[in-house]
Each structure stands twice: as C-alpha cells, then as structure tokens.
C-alpha cells in the first residue's frame, strides 16, 4: 500500500492482529472489549518520505467501537491545551474575535464554550454524534450532525463562509487525511485559516508502552512535523505550528507510571513514591530518553497546526 503523500512504497512497521487489539482495548479500559468493535486486523506502515504512519486497511472504528469507548468517562479530555492556544491567537489579532468560527468534530462543545469573547450566534458546531450535537444546541450554538459537505448540501453552511475553522483530534481518525482537510478548506474564507491538532507520534512513552488509543481502529494516522509540512504543500497553504513545552522528568515519570500500573489506574501517592525510589535507575534512563526528544517539537506529545489560505 502507498502512502497518502507519496507514490513510493511504504515500509511495514508491524502487524496488529484483531485479537491483540481487542486485548489491548480491554487492558486500557479495564473491561472486556466486545468482539464486534474491532472488525479485522491491521498493518501499520510508514511513509518513507515524511515519516507519516498509517494503517492498512484505512478503515476507522465502527459505530459499535465509538459507542463502547465513549461510554467511559476517561475517554473525554474536557479541556485541551490547544483550546487556550487558539483562543489566545484569535484574541491577539484584530477582527478575529467577533468573526464566525466553525468547530468540526466539536464533541459536546468544550472548545466553543471556552470562547467567551465570540458571540454565541457566531459559533458553529459539526459532529457525527447526534447526542453531542444536541448538547451543543442546548448551549445555543448553531449545530449540525454531519460533515462539512453534507452541511453545505443541506444549506446549513455556505462554502467559504468562515474566517476560522478548527478541528481538534479528528484528522488522525480518518482514513483519507488529504480529502478531510480539503473539506475543511471548502468551508474556510479566502484569507482565513484552519487549525488542526493531533498527537505528535511516536509519543514520548510509546517506545516503552503500547498505546492502543494511538493505533487503529481508533487512529488511522500518526503525525509528525514533516508529514504536516507535506500536507501543506499538497494543499497549497501556508503553515505554522505550535506545541506546549513538556518537561523530560514529567514525561519520564508518566512513562514509568504506565509501565508499572497501566493506563487509567490510580496509585496512591505514597505507593508511587516508594516504587519510584526503588526504580531510580529506570527513571533516570527514561529521563535521558525524554531529553533527547526535546530538540523536536519541544519534546511535546501534541502538535497544533495553522493552515492559512492565501
């Protein structure tokens, strides 16, 4: 299978059997994963030109998968760093505050709710989850259950209507990333911009712990700076990127915690301190590994990208 960005053959990284994915989902959520939520096995591949990792087949999780994972409170992040960063960028530029804004993959409206400087009538929300859209409507947002294309076809949106379009942690879920961003650009006004965010892969802890939530059927693609730069070239847009600065010791302790206790597991502070003191050598090795990542993307496990339309 070829990369979404290149005609060159892609390098196969690993096989991800259906049984393995189901077992990892069960470990992550501490509950038996229903067999129907993972329909088949995947292969993980890497684009030789950009390092973009993608899966074969490019088939996202089915409805049963998302209903199951979203039933766990730990699935929803609440507030994300990029919400505050985009708000800061909007407030710092004249004319950005009062303009219309479209959030694609809005969930329950956490980002739009954070923008208290934007009039409610200028907030537009799209999602494929009807209960999430109902929540956005209850908050007074203009909300539609569907995609940009179906919203335009239904007359809910007009092409080129929005100075600002956002889509946080959605790009990695789709099997056709170039087409997905083109759809976002269809809604963006000339001179406007699209903000995207995804995990920055491989994340700091992934060399020591397999993150099922950053692999299929949850994530179809795994992004880095070079892959975003190539996407900008394909789409003919200007690009800036942003990332929070992470601290190597904090990342090392997180990696140790995941290895020791697993995900979504709370360890009492006294227990964690005792275990960490007993594993000083392991944590030091992890700290050195995290320090080596600091030269790229501030060592962050997250990237926020701005695509500006000429």
Secondary structure, DSSP 8 states (H G I E B T S, - for coil): -B-TT-SSB-EEEEEE-HHHHHHHHHHHHTS---GGG--S-EEEEE-TTT--EEEES-----HHHHHHHTTSGGG--SS-HHHHHHHHHHHHSTTTTTS-EEEET-TTTHHHHH-TTS-GGGEEEEES-HHHHHHHHHTT-EEEES-HHHHHHTTSS-TT-EEEEEEES-GGG-S-HHHHHHHHHHTEEEEEEEEEEEEBSS-TTTTTS--GGGSTTT-SEEB-HHHHHHHHHHHT-EEEEE-----HHHHHHHHHHHHHH-TT----HHHHHHHHHTTHHHHHHHHHHHHHTTTSGGG-SEEEEEEE--
